[in-house]
Amino acid sequence: LLFSAPLLLAAAAAIKLTSKGPVLYRQQRVGQYGRKFTFLKFRSMHVASDETVHQEYMQSFIAGTNGGGQAAGGRQTVFKLTNDSRVTTVGNFLRKTSLDEFPQFLNVLKGEMSLVGPRPAIPYEVECYDSWHKQRLLAVKPGITGPWQIGGRSKTKFNDMVRLDLQYASSWSPWLD
């Protein structure tokens, strides 16, 4: 965090100068053993953006009703919404470079997250989980990055994502990280 401070200050200034609202986005997430914590990111969306779009998307993604991994025309569906009008210009850059994730190192320092592990879930996502999906909440601490981000880079079906998370948890090692 200290080494990257100039870059982080530049990102914070860009957010503040180009849109109203706080620099950090805070959201309740579900961590290991179902414990809720405040998840931090650099804000990449306009203030007071409606979460309903994301909530509906995630419900269909988890249920597999958005094509089960295939969109119209044979394109693969993705874990994240694309071309989201709620995202600011600076936010788009922060997301593409993953700089929006840097504040999560504070979550790591607080012991709420790890560097590597399953991504922490949003409570409305957990409500849609099948019972076997919930195992990913017990296995290990959530991480800033994990096996499906590296292996599938947001183009993985939800059930496959959970399987990768559980496989990671059962074979964890510092070498694997």
C-alpha positions in Angstrom: 0.0 0.0 0.0 2.8 2.4 0.8 4.7 1.6 -2.4 1.6 2.2 -4.5 0.4 5.3 -2.6 1.2 7.8 -5.4 -0.8 5.7 -7.9 -3.7 5.3 -5.4 -3.7 9.1 -4.6 -3.9 9.8 -8.4 -6.8 7.4 -8.8 -8.6 9.0 -5.8 -8.0 12.4 -7.3 -9.3 11.3 -10.7 -12.5 10.0 -9.1 -13.1 13.1 -7.0 -12.4 15.5 -9.9 -14.7 13.8 -12.4 -17.7 12.8 -10.4 -19.6 13.7 -7.2 -19.5 11.4 -4.2 -17.0 9.5 -2.1 -13.8 8.0 -3.5 -14.4 4.7 -1.9 -17.3 2.4 -2.5 -18.4 0.4 0.5 -20.6 -2.7 0.3 -21.7 -5.4 2.6 -20.2 -8.7 1.6 -20.3 -12.2 3.0 -17.0 -13.7 4.1 -15.8 -16.9 5.6 -18.4 -18.7 7.8 -21.0 -16.3 6.5 -19.6 -13.3 8.4 -20.6 -10.0 6.9 -18.0 -7.3 6.4 -17.6 -3.9 4.7 -15.9 -4.5 1.4 -13.9 -1.6 -0.1 -13.3 -0.6 -3.7 -12.5 2.6 -5.5 -15.9 3.9 -6.7 -16.3 3.3 -10.4 -20.0 4.1 -10.7 -22.1 7.2 -10.4 -23.4 7.8 -6.9 -26.8 6.2 -6.0 -26.7 3.8 -9.0 -29.5 1.3 -8.9 -28.3 -2.2 -7.9 -31.4 -3.8 -9.2 -29.8 -4.4 -12.7 -26.9 -6.3 -11.1 -29.1 -8.1 -8.7 -31.4 -9.5 -11.4 -28.4 -10.3 -13.6 -26.7 -12.3 -10.8 -29.9 -14.1 -9.9 -30.2 -15.4 -13.5 -26.5 -16.1 -13.7 -26.5 -18.2 -10.5 -29.7 -20.0 -11.6 -28.2 -20.6 -15.1 -31.3 -19.0 -16.7 -29.2 -16.5 -18.7 -28.3 -19.3 -21.1 -26.3 -21.4 -18.7 -23.1 -19.8 -19.9 -24.1 -19.1 -23.5 -25.6 -15.9 -24.8 -27.4 -15.3 -28.1 -25.1 -16.0 -31.1 -23.0 -18.5 -29.1 -21.2 -15.9 -27.2 -20.2 -16.9 -23.7 -21.9 -15.0 -20.8 -19.7 -13.2 -18.3 -19.8 -12.9 -14.5 -19.8 -9.1 -14.8 -22.2 -6.8 -16.6 -20.6 -5.3 -19.7 -21.3 -1.9 -21.2 -22.9 -0.8 -18.0 -24.1 2.9 -18.2 -23.7 3.3 -14.5 -19.9 3.2 -14.8 -18.0 6.5 -15.0 -15.2 7.1 -17.6 -12.6 7.0 -14.8 -14.4 4.0 -13.4 -14.1 2.2 -16.7 -10.3 2.7 -16.7 -10.0 1.6 -13.0 -11.9 -1.6 -13.8 -9.9 -2.4 -16.9 -6.7 -2.0 -15.0 -8.1 -3.6 -11.8 -7.0 -0.5 -9.9 -10.5 -0.3 -8.4 -9.5 -3.4 -6.3 -6.6 -1.8 -4.4 -8.6 -0.7 -1.4 -9.3 -4.4 -0.7 -5.7 -4.6 0.7 -7.2 -2.8 3.7 -9.7 -5.6 4.0 -6.7 -8.1 3.9 -4.9 -6.1 6.6 -8.0 -6.2 8.8 -8.1 -10.0 8.4 -11.5 -10.0 6.5 -10.0 -11.2 3.3 -7.0 -12.9 1.9 -4.9 -12.2 -1.2 -6.1 -15.3 -2.9 -9.4 -17.1 -2.4 -13.1 -17.1 -3.6 -14.5 -13.6 -4.3 -16.7 -12.4 -1.4 -20.3 -12.7 -2.2 -23.0 -10.1 -2.0 -25.8 -11.1 0.4 -28.4 -11.2 -2.3 -26.2 -13.6 -4.3 -26.0 -15.9 -1.3 -29.8 -16.0 -1.1 -29.8 -17.6 -4.6 -27.1 -20.3 -3.7 -27.9 -24.0 -3.7 -26.8 -25.7 -0.6 -23.6 -27.0 -2.2 -22.7 -23.4 -3.3 -22.6 -22.3 0.3 -19.5 -24.5 0.9 -17.4 -21.8 -0.8 -18.3 -19.6 2.2 -16.9 -22.1 4.6 -13.8 -23.3 2.8 -11.4 -20.4 3.0 -11.3 -16.6 3.5 -12.5 -14.7 0.4 -9.7 -13.2 -1.7 -8.8 -10.3 -3.9 -8.2 -12.8 -6.7 -8.9 -16.4 -7.1 -8.7 -19.4 -9.4 -11.7 -18.5 -11.6 -10.5 -15.0 -12.2 -7.2 -16.4 -13.5 -8.5 -19.4 -15.3 -11.8 -18.1 -16.7 -11.4 -14.3 -16.4 -15.1 -13.7 -15.9 -16.2 -16.1 -18.6 -17.0 -19.1 -16.4 -20.4 -20.6 -15.6 -21.4 -20.1 -11.9 -21.3 -23.8 -11.0 -17.8 -24.1 -12.6 -16.7 -21.1 -10.7 -17.9 -22.6 -7.4 -16.1 -25.9 -8.3 -12.9 -24.0 -8.9 -13.2 -22.2 -5.6 -13.8 -25.5 -3.7 -10.9 -27.2 -5.6 -8.6 -24.3 -4.6 -9.7 -24.6 -0.9 -9.1 -28.4 -0.8 -5.6 -28.1 -2.4 -4.5 -24.8 -1.0 -0.7 -24.2 -0.6 1.6 -21.2 -0.7 3.0 -22.6 -3.9 -0.4 -22.7 -5.5 -1.0 -19.1 -4.5 
